[in-house]
Structure formats: structure tokens, C-alpha cells
Amino acid sequence: MKKAPKSIAVMLRRYARLFLAILVLTTLIGVGAYSISSTASYQQNRILFLINGFYQNLQESHTEVASDVSLVEAVSPERQGALRERISLLRETLTQMRALKISLSFTRDVDDLLGLLASYEQIMEGLLSAKGREDYSHSSAYRQLTDVYEVMNGSFHRVYGEVLSVCEASSRQAERYSLMYLLAAALCLVFFFRYLASEMRQIEETITQPIEQLEEELMGLDLNRAEAETALLSPENACDDIRILIGVYNSMLQNIKSQLMEREANLQTHLALQQQEMENLQIRYALKKSQLSNLQSQINPHFLFNTLGLISQSAYLEGDANTVSLLQMTSDLLRYYLDYGDKAVTVGKELEMLGNYVALQEQRFGDRICFRFDLDESFREVKMPNVILQPLVENAILHGIGMMRSGARITIKTQLSEDGQMGLLSILDNGEGMDADTLRAVDQTMRSGKIVTGKDGLSNVFLRLSFFYDGRADIRLESEKGRYTRVTVLLPVKAEEQSSQEKDKDQEEQQGEKAGEEEPCTES
Amino acid sequence: MKRSIFSRLLPIACLLVLALIYVRATQSPAKVEDYRYRYTFLCPLNWSNVASGLLQADRENHTNTKMMGVSQMDIAKQVKTLEQVILSRPDGIITAAPVDSEGFRAALKEAKKRQIPVILVDSDLPGTERDCYVGTDNLQNGTLAGEQMVKATGGKGKIACLVSSMDYPNQRERVDAFEKVIAAWPEMEVVDILECHSSRLEIMDLLPSFLLSHPEVDALYLTEAIGGSLVGEILTAQFSSRPLTIVSTDDMASIRAYLEKGIYCATIAQRPWEEGYQAGMALTAIREGKPVPKIIYTGSRVITRENLREQENTPIEEVVWDYY
């Protein structure tokens, strides 16, 4: 089994090198094939050239010689020299032909031709030098010359045929070699291409496929549902570089999954915590309610109401109208406290009862405290728990105003928030206020739910508000030492459908309120 | 691991093979061996046996012998060809003297002048400047033929001789020797000598009419091969009933067949291969300056039906004949 290569770079380099090698090999093969075929033809062309040259030259030379020796006058030395040169050229050609060593019989033929040429030369010399000599038989010599020439010339067919047959044989051999060569070359190339193919396959397996897999996974990755996709990629096939990528991807995926699980766990914890807090609230409220009912059980309301009625009757009989009204207000308040145990009341009703309380307090404090009402009529019908505002006003009187001799002012304001989602009921006093630390401590205590007997008005109100509104209500404390304190209750306001009866009833009540509440205060 | 090595070796092997083929293919062809001496063998007909012997001598001596044939049995042409051969200035000439002609003698003189050794085979021309004669002793041939004829006819017979031409010395010698032998037998005589010039047509013309016109002839002496091969055919075709004792010359497949059939009773065979071989060896010896006898007899064999099976093992090779 081949070992997987180290990296992409190595593999690609190998591939490129192999490809280059194939290219070079193919080129060399081509060159080789060409040279094989050209070698044979070069030889052939050379010999055929020589042969043709020789016989051509022979014919021309003989024509010249024949004509020259036939002349009456002697042949000039220059002419003789020229003829001799032709003969030596012929000899030269024959020697070259012999040197090629085409075949045994060819060499033999060339040797015979050389011999004949020598004889020809001899006769020619005789003819040239014997001009004018009478003892020399020119005609027989000339006949001999012609004979020799005929024999030489006649050998052309045989010699040419010999060469052609040798050439043909060598051509056929060259063809055979070429074929073998090309077959071997093709086989070589097949092997190399197989190498290339296997390298390609390797690249495919270790680079391309893993990348494609990774790509697929990444495309289909939905980070929100990552816990469902547990498919981690297997890095076996990939090469080292890709393995790194896959490793990173896997760890990233793990990371995301664990983070999501953490978040989920956090969410669960958070919900559980909220649940727990709700339960706590419920328990505290139940405790409060039991305390209240305890109180209620201790007091017989009917006895109180009867007694107050009796006193009222007596006051009436005395002609003390003021006392009668005070007693009426007290009675109403008491009824409110006792009857509306844990019922929800409308904001309007709460404000009405607050009016009673305020009136009673005015009676007590006289000009010391001035009460102001600044009311937004739009959310009178919102339901709220009872006895919320009165403890706050009480706090304002006790802690805020406290020792002020005069000029104390308490403003009760109702307002709808800008976005209409929350209703604000605020109690503002211009009393001694609290410094920042105290404010914070009070706020903390309020929210902590600790019941400190005697100082638990604010906490109580906050607890009951939280419970009633499921934690959506809030109390905001603002204060500046020596200037003012403002306690704002924030209620969620729901646009409720009301029956016309209730509306009418409330409207009556409102008008009564308005008349009673808009009392001018002496400005301080 | 094995597979890896194998698959790595294979392409390398292929490349090596490729390189090898390339080297072989581009190699210039093996140089043709050169020869020491250049001989020409000129014979009137295509004597392949003699040529084969010469080829063997070539192989042993690293010489080259060109085999030249003359297309017709034309003395003039033969002489002319010899002259041309001499003009090509070979290192040696082997030829057969056809007939005593002036031209031939002149040619031999010319060869001597140019210092070209000439060896005659098969038929001699004594008194000429030839360096050596290699062949049968024609007298011995004729003598053997005469002895066989005596044996076959039992000392009685009217004999006709079929020769190529009495101008040819070898024919003349054979006939003379033959006649000498049978001269001792009074009951035997040579009635006539027919000249056929080694032409089949002539034989076909002459022989049947001769035999018809000479009914007393009961024996034939054939002194050359053509007659030897053709006569049997003619006799089988036309004269199968006529009792004839036939002594032939030379060794050919047809002659052997007739011996087998009993048409011929004997043939005096030469040893042509030996002639060629000895001629080639002698020529090289002459060129090398060694002493060579003027006459080398290569001997004769008598072949009868009995010893037909004993063959001389002389390989006859394919010879390429050149013509001028």
C-alpha cells in the first residue's frame, strides 16, 4: 500500500512533474521515431544520388571523349586535362559508392566498374596520345573504347536494381523497427498515463473529495440546529492539509454544540430561578394574607362599624356635622380595608379611598400639610390591588414631612406613560428626602421582601404589587436629601372592555371625586 | 510492496526496451565484409555445380567470385564476354574453353599480358597461357565409358556417339579414348558420330531419324549432359521396344532416373563441384604466389544402377547469374 503523501503541495508537484515527464517523453519518442525513419531514407538518398550522378557523368564524359578523339586535329592539353578530370571525378564517385558498402554484390559491381574505368582510361590515353600515329589502329581502339563504355553503361540497371532491393530491404526493416518502437513507446506511455491516472485518483481521494464533503457540510450547516447535526467529518482519506481543515471544522462544530447546550442549560436555570422566585413571592404573599386574616379574625368588623355608627349618631345629635363626616370617612376607609381584602379594585376606587385618607390627615395636620391631586383620567378603570397608595402617602407623611412645621406639600399624580403601556401613580413630598446610600438601602430592602415589623409598608406594597402583576409592576424611588422624595408606582395598563354600567357608575364617582378633590392649596 | 516494485520496474523496462530498439534501428547496417580477391567465373551455360564449388572456395578464402553466364551457346559471344571480363581487370578468371578459337586464344593472351591468372575448367586448351586446368581427365572419361560399354554389351555392338561438337577438345578426347578401348574388341565399332551442339532441338531432329535409318545400331555413347538428359526421353517415347545399351556422361537427375529404369546402363560422372572448388583454391594459391600444378584432375565416377544410392554430398547452392 502506498503511503499517503504529506501535503497538497507535494502531491500537486508530483502530478506536475509526472505530467512534464510524460510531455518530455512524448517529445523524445516523436524525435526518436522521426530519426529512425530518416536514418534509413538518408542512406538511401545518398546512394541513389551517387549512382545517378555516376551514370549521368559517365554518359556525358563518354560523349565528350568520343567527340574529342574523333577529331582530326590533336586534342589540346587543356582539353585533355578536362577529360582526365572527368575520369577522376568518375573514379571518385565510384570510390564513394564503394565506401558505402551497401552489399557484397554491389561492392563487387563497383570494383568491376573501377576496373572497367581503368581500362577505359587506358584506351582513352592511348587514343589521345596516338593522334597522327600510323602504327596505331584508331578505329579498333575506338571500338574498344565504345565497348567498354557500353559495358559500363549497361551495368546501370543491374547496379540500380541491386541498390533498390537493398534499400527496400532496409526500408522494410526500418518500418519494422519503427513499428516495434512505436509499440514499445505506446506501452511506455500507457504505463505513464496509468501513473498519472493513479496520481489523479489520489488527488481526487485526498484533496478534492474531502474538500467537497467539507463544502457540503458547511453549506448545509444551520448553526441554530447544530446539536442535531452530529456528523463530524472523517479525516482518514484526506491529506495532511485537508486534515487540518477538517480538524478545525470538527472542533468548531463541537464548540458550537457545547455552547448551545450551555445556553440551553442557562436558559433552563434561568427559568427555574424565575419559577423559584415566583414561588417565593407566593409564599410571602400567603404569609401576609394569613397575617391579615389573622388580624381580621381578631377584630370583629361589625362591632367596629356599629360603634362608629353609634358615635356618629351621637355627634349628629350634638349637631357636630364635621365629626359626622369624619366618622363617615373613617367608616368608609375601614370598610375598604376590611372588605376588599385581597380583591382587585380600580384605580378610581383606590383614589377615592385615598381621598378619604387624605381628608382625615388634613383634619389632623391642618395647614401643616397641603395635599394636591394631579390626575390623568385615562386609566381610572385599570385594576390594581387595594391599599397601595395609602401606605405610600403614609410613608410620605411619616418620613418625608416628619418634623416640618409648615409648608409641607404632598402631590399625588397619576399619568399614563408615553407609549401607553404603563400607568404611573406617584407620591411626591417635599420633605427631608434621603441621601443616595439610604435611598439605595431602602430600595434594596423593598425588593428583598424582608418583613421588618413596623417598617414594612413599602416592602408590603411592593410584594403585593409584584404578586398581583406577576412581576410586571414596579416601584421607583427618587429622592434628594433635604428636597423631596418621590415614590412612583408603575402598573401595566391593559385596554380593557368595560360594561356601560360600570362606565356610568365610574363616571358618577369621578364627578364626585373631581368636585371633592380639586381643593386649592395654599402655596408655601 | 511486491506490487509496487513490479509496477515500477515495468515502465523502466519498457523505456529500456524503447532505447534499445532506437539504438538498433538507427545503427548503420553491419558493414559488408570486404573480400581479398575478385574473381569472375564465365561459363557457357549456368553450371550451378561448379559455381557452388567456387562459392565454397570463396568462403574459405574470403574471396568473391562473380558468376557470369552467357545466354546462348555462341562462341563469338562467349569470347566477347571474356574480353569484357578481362577489361574489368579482375584478380582471376575461371572459364571453360569452349572450342579452339582464335579469339579465345587472343583473349587468353591479353589476360596474361595484364597479369590476370586464368583457370580453365571442364575443357582444356593446351598450348595456351592458361595458368591451370581443373577438370576431368577426358581421356579417362572416354576410357571408362569404353570399359562400361564393353561390359554392358559383352563385347559386341554397333555404337553411335552423340557429341556436342567434335570441335570441342573435351568431346574429341572422350571419343578418342572410347574408340581406343573398343578397338580391342573387333565385334564393337563406332558407326557414327552425331553432333548436336548441345541443342535439344537438334537432338530431337537428329536422333530419331538416325535410329530409324540405322536399325543395326544397338548402343549409344552420350558424351555430354544434354544428350544424356534428352535421349532417354526420346527412347522412352519412340523407341521403347528397341534394345539399346546406353552409356552416358555427367550426373543429372534425369540420367539417374534412366539408370534406375534401366534405360541407361552407366554414366561417367564428373565432379563439377570439386572442379569449382579446386579452381577457386588454385586461383587464390596463384595469387598468393604458391606453386600450383598446371593440371588438376578432379576425377571421374562411374555411376550404375547398383551404386546409385551412394551419392556424393555436394550441396548445390542458389547462384545468381550475371550477364553482360
Contacts between the chains, C-beta under 8 A, distances in Angstrom:
chain1	res1	chain2	res2	distance
A	2	B	4	6.9
A	29	B	18	7.5
A	32	B	18	7.7
A	32	B	22	4.9
A	35	B	22	7.9
A	35	B	26	6.1
A	36	B	22	6.7
A	36	B	25	4.4
A	36	B	26	6.0
A	39	B	25	7.3
A	39	B	26	5.0
A	39	B	28	7.9
A	43	B	28	7.5
A	101	B	31	5.1
A	101	B	32	4.3
A	101	B	34	7.9
A	102	B	32	7.2
A	103	B	32	5.8
A	104	B	32	5.3
A	104	B	33	7.1
A	104	B	35	7.6
A	104	B	64	6.6
A	105	B	66	8.0
A	105	B	320	7.3
A	106	B	32	8.0
A	107	B	32	6.0
A	107	B	34	7.1
A	107	B	35	8.0
A	108	B	35	7.6
A	108	B	38	6.4
A	108	B	64	5.2
A	108	B	66	5.8
A	111	B	38	5.4
A	112	B	38	7.4
A	112	B	40	7.9
A	112	B	66	7.1
A	112	B	88	4.3
A	112	B	90	7.3
A	113	B	88	7.7
A	115	B	87	7.2
A	115	B	88	4.1
A	115	B	89	3.3
A	115	B	90	6.7
A	116	B	87	5.7
A	116	B	88	4.8
A	116	B	89	7.6
A	118	B	89	6.0
A	119	B	87	4.2
A	119	B	88	7.3
A	119	B	89	6.4
A	144	B	87	8.0
A	147	B	83	7.8
A	147	B	84	6.9
A	147	B	87	7.6
A	148	B	84	7.8
A	148	B	87	5.5
A	151	B	84	5.1
A	151	B	87	7.1
A	151	B	88	7.6
A	151	B	324	6.0
A	154	B	324	7.1
A	158	B	322	6.8
A	170	B	29	6.4
A	174	B	25	6.6
A	177	B	21	6.3
A	177	B	24	6.6
A	177	B	25	3.7
A	178	B	25	7.1
A	180	B	21	5.3
A	181	B	18	6.8
A	181	B	21	4.7
A	181	B	22	6.3
A	181	B	25	6.2
A	184	B	14	6.1
A	184	B	17	5.0
A	184	B	18	4.5
A	184	B	21	5.7
A	185	B	18	5.8
A	187	B	14	5.2
A	188	B	11	6.2
A	188	B	14	4.3
A	188	B	15	5.7
A	188	B	18	5.8
A	191	B	10	6.2
A	191	B	11	3.8
A	191	B	14	6.1
A	192	B	11	6.4
A	195	B	11	7.5
